[in-house]
Amino acid sequence: MMKDPKKGFFMMMEGGRIDQACHNNDPGAYIQEMLDFDQAIKIAYDFYLKHKKETLIVITADHETGGLGLTAGDYKTNLKVLQYQKMSKGAFSAHLEKMGREIGDILTWDEVQQELKENFGFWDTVKLTDKQTDRLRSVYVETFGMGPGELKEGEYFEVDKLTDEAARIMTEAAQISWAAGCHSGSYVPVFAIGAGAELFTGQMDNTEIPMKIKKLAGY
C-alpha cells in the first residue's frame, strides 16, 4: 500500500492456499479456499461500488496447479459432495496424529472410520463402493495396523497414506480428475472491473499486467 492514502493506494492479495490444495490434489480444501477467496473479492467489490471512478480491481493467477479436470471422463460431475469435506489433507493427517498421541495408542479402524465419516462424509452423505471401502481399510492396515504410519512427503505437507487415499476417493466421488501435483501450463483467466478495465481484455503475457497497472496509476 502507498504511504499516503490521500494519494490512493495499491493493494495486492493472494489466496495462496488455493495453490497448496491443488499441489496436494485436495478437492474439498481447494473448493473451500476458492470460496474464501470469493469473499475477499466481495469486500473489494463493495469498496469499488463506493469509489467507481478511481478504483480498479484485477483478478488473476500466476499459474494453474494440478491440472484440474471438471470430469473424470464421462461428461458429468458430482461437485456437491465436496461440501462434506471439513478438513484439508494436512489438517486431517495432523488431527489423526493428535488423536493417537492423546490416547497413547494406535487408532482402531472403527475410530478412523468414524473420523472419516465426520470429516469427509464417507458412507453417510458420500456413498462409497465396496472397493473404495476396502482400499481405505487396506491403507489403514498399512498406516496404523503395523506400527507408526509411513508418511508421504508432499509439496507443503506430510500426509499419511490414509489421508492421501481419502482425498483420492473424494476426487472420485466428485467425478473430477487431477493431471499432476505441480504447476501446469494451462492459461489462466484475467478478470477486471473499474477504471481502466478495458486494458485487460484478450490474451496477454502475465508480465504485461503490472505494466498496465503502472500506466493507469501514473507511476
N, C-alpha and C positions, 0 to 999 in steps of 0.2 A: 504494500500500500504506500501511497505517497505521504510524505511527512506533513504536508499542509493540506488538510481535507477541503479547504476552501477552493483549492485549485483542482479538485476532483481526485479520484483515486483509481488505482488498478488493483484488482484482487484476482488471484489465481487459486482455485480449489481443486483438489484431486480426490476421486473416490478410489484410493489405492487398493483397498481390499477386494475390489471387483477383480483386479488383475490377479491377486493372490488366490482367490477362489477358483479362477479359471486355470491357473497353474496346477491346482490340485484336482481339477475336474470334479468340482464340488458343486452340483447344480443348485441345491437348496440355498447354500451360502451365497452363490452368485446372484440368485433372484433377490434375496433379502438385501444385499449390498446395492443392487440396482434400484430397489425401492427407496432405500435411504438416500441414494444419490438424487433420485427424483424429488424427494422432499427438500433437498438443498437447492435444487433448481427452482422449486416453487417459491422459496424465500427470495431468491434473486429476481424472479419474475414479478413478485409483489412489489419489490423495490423499483423495478422498471416501470410498472404501471403508474407510479407516483412521479417518475422523472423520465418520461419517454424521450424528450428531446435530446438529452445528454447521456443516455445510458445505452450501452451495447452489451449484449450477452452472447458469448460464443461457447458452444458446447461441442467437444470432440474427444478423441482419444489419440494417444501417440502410437498405438498398435492394437491389433486384436490378439487375444490369447486363447489357446486351447482348440481353436478351430471348431467352435460350437456349431453343430448342425441341428436345425429345428425339425428333425425327423430321424428315425432310425432306419429309414429305407422303405417304409410302407405308406408314405404320404399322410401320416396322421401323428398327432402328439397327444399327450395327456398331462399338460403342464400343471394342472390343478393339484396334482399330488405333491408338488414341491412345497406347498404351504405347510405340510405336516412335518417337514424337517426343521427342528427347532435349534439345532446346533451345527456349526461348521465341523468339518472333519477334525481339524485341530482341537477345537473345543471339546468335542465328544471323546476324542482319544484321551485328553487330559482329564476329563470327567471320569472315565473308567479307571484310569491310573489312580486318581484320588480316592475313588471308592475302595480299590484294593488296598491302598495304604491305610485307610480308616478301619477296615475290618481286619487287616493284618493277615489276609489270606487271598488265595486265587479266587476270582469270581466264578460262581457256578453258571452253567448255561441258563438256568431259569432266571438268575439275576441279570445276566447280559440280555436275554431275550426281553425282559421287562423294560430295560433301558432302551432297547431298540424300538419297542412299542411306543414308549413315551416321547422319544426324541426324533424318531423317523416315521412314526405312524405305521410301522410294519405289522401286517396281519390284521389290524383293526380297520384303519382307514386306507391303508395302502396294501392291497391284496398281493400276496406273493405266491408264486408257483411252488410246488413241492421241491423242484430242482433248486430254486433260489434259496429256500429254507435250508436244504441240505448243504448248499455252498456256505452259508453263514455258519452252520453247525460245524462243518469241516474246518473252516478257518478259525472258529472258536477253539477247537481242539489244538490246532497249531499254535494259537496265540496264548491261550490260558491253560489248556489241558495238560501240557507237558513242560510246565515251568514258565519263566518270565517270557513275556511277549517279544517276538522279534520285530523290531521297528524298521520301517522302510523310510529312508531319508528322502524327504521331498524338497521342493524348491524353497519353501518357507517354514514348513512344519515337519516334525517327525510324526508319522501317522502309523498306528499299529495296523496289522493286516486286516483285522476285523472291521475297523472303521473304513479302511480302503474298500473292502468288499461291500459294505453297506452303501457307500456312495455310488459304487458301480451299479448296484441293484436299483437304487433310487433313479439313476440315469436311465436304466432300462424301463422302469415303471413310467417315467415321464415320456418315454419313447423319443428321446433325443440322443445325440451322439457327440463324442469328442474325437478330434483328429490327432491331438497331441497334448503334451503338458507344457508346451513352450509357446513363445510368440509365433504367430502365423504371418503370412504375407498378404492377408486379406485387406481390402480397402476398408476404411472406417468412415462413418458419416461425419459431416460438419453441419451443425445447426446454428443459426444466428438470427437474432431479432434486435431491433433498435437502431440507433444512429449508425449508419454505415453498413448495415447488414447486407446491403446489396453487393458488397465486395466479396462476400463469402458464398458464391454460387459456382457451380461447375466443379470439375476435377482440379485439384491443386496439390502441390507438394506441401508437406507439413511445415517446411521452413518458411513458406510464404505467409503463414498465419500471423506470426509475431510481427512481421514487417508491415502487414496491413493494419494491425492494431497500432503499431508505432505511427504510421502515417495518419490514421484517424485521430490519434491523441495529440498530434502536432509535436512529437518528440524530435 
